[in-house]
Amino acid sequence: MSAIGPDLYRQVLGHLPTGVTVIAADGESGPVGMAVNSFTSVSLDPPLVLFCPARSSSTWPAIRDAGRFCVSVMAGHHEKACRRFADPRADRFAGIPWSPRPCGPALDDAVAWIDCLLEDEHEAGDHTIAVGAVVAMEAASAVSPLVFFQGCYGTFL
């Protein structure tokens, strides 16, 4: 079997549409957050979710240190905000409306918000699998989600 390079890996897995989230926490110097499309549910009982930050992420250590985080499921109109949260050089919360929640900042007008306590971490190649125990959640009504597919953002509905 031949080695699978990063370009082929991205190209093939780009055919799998994913939701887009922002994972945010209350950092020592204020809110911290990052865009994540590797987010999924894990368990109903107990309620668990996971996401996979890159081991090279400069934001993940601050979220890990907080021990809790809020997941904002991005809405169709959040593409610009999502791009900002994906840029490590950006002042990510500047001009982005958000509200405090029990486990961290929540982006306003999102599709849903999921408050989590950091439950566990597992090393997985060049990423970390972060497992969160869900302690609160809320969904907006009739909001179209932001979707990532083949390197582009779009909406559904």
N, C-alpha and C positions, 0 to 999 in steps of 0.2 A: 504494500500500500504506500502511496506517495504522501509526502508531507502536504498539509493544507496551509497555504499562506494566508496572511491577513486580508489581502485584496479579495481572494476567492471567498473566504469566510464571510466578509462583510457583504459581498455581492449576493451570495446565496441566501444568507439569513436576512438580508434586506427585503426578501419576499414575504417575510412574516410581519404583518402589521402589528404595531405595538401601541399601547397607550403611552401618554407622556405625563410625567409627574414632576413636581418639585418637592424635594425632601428638605425640610428646614428645621432649625433648632435655635434655641436661645444660646448664643455663644457668649464668651466672657466679655467681649467688646460690643455686643449687639447681635442682631439676627444674622445667621449664616444659612446658606441654602445652595442647592445644586439641582440641575435638571437630571432626571433619571428616566430611562425608558425600560430598564430591566427590573420592573416592579411587578409582583404577582402575589396572589393569595396562596397560602400554604396549608392552613388548617382551619376548620370550623370550630373544633373543640380540642384545645383552646383556640381562640381566634388569633392566627398568626399570619404575618405577611413577610415578604422579603424583597430586598433590592440589592444590587451588586455594584458598589462603588469601585472605581479603579484603585489599585493599591498606590498609584502615583497621585491620587487626588489630594489637593491641599485643603479641601473643605471637609472631607470625611473625618479627619481626626477631631475637628471641633464638634461635629455632630456626635461622634463616638463619646467624646468627653462629656457632652451634655447628658448622655444616657437616655435621652428621649427625643422624639422628633414628630413633626406633623407632616403628613403627606397631603399635598394638594394635587388632585387629579385635574389636569389642565383642560380648560375649555377651548373651543374652536378659535376664539378671539385672542388667545394667549400666545400665539406664535412668537411675537416680538419679545415678550417676557421670557419665554422658554429659551430663546437664543441668548438672552442676557444671562440667564442662570447657567447656561452651558459654557459661557466665556469666563475663564479663570481670572482675566484681568479686569472684568467689569465690576462696578459698584452695583451689585445684583439687586438690592432692594430700593435703590434710588428711583423715585418716581413710580414705583410699583405699589399699588394699594394692597395693604395686608392688614390682618387683624390678629391679635393674640388669641391663642387657644391653649388648652391645658399643657400640651407637650411641645409647643413652639409656634412660630408664625405661620399663618394660613393666608394664602393668596385670595383676595376677594374675587367673587364671581367665578370660582372654580366649579367643577362638576361635583366634587365631593372632597371631604376632609377626613383624614384618618389619623387619630392621635395614638402614638405607640411608645412603649418603653423598649429600649434595646434589650433583647432577650439573649442573643447569642451571635457569634461571628465564626465564620469558617473561611480559611484560605482556599482560594480556587484559582489557580493560575495567576494571571496578572490582575485579578479582582478579589474582592472580599464579598462573601455572602453574608449580609447583615439581616438578621431575623428580628422582627419587631412583634411584641405582644400588643395587640390592639386593646386600648382602654376606653376609647370613645370614637364615634364616627357619625358623620352626617352627610346627606346628599342634597344637592340642589334639585329643583324640579325643572324639567324640560330645558336642559342646557346641552348643547352639542359638544362632544369631547374633541380634543386635539389628538390626532393619530399620526404616527411616523411610519412611512412606508417607502421603500426603495430610495432612501436618502432625502425624502421630501415630507413636509408637514401637510396635513389636510384635515378635513372634518368628516364626520359621519352623521348622517340624518339629513 
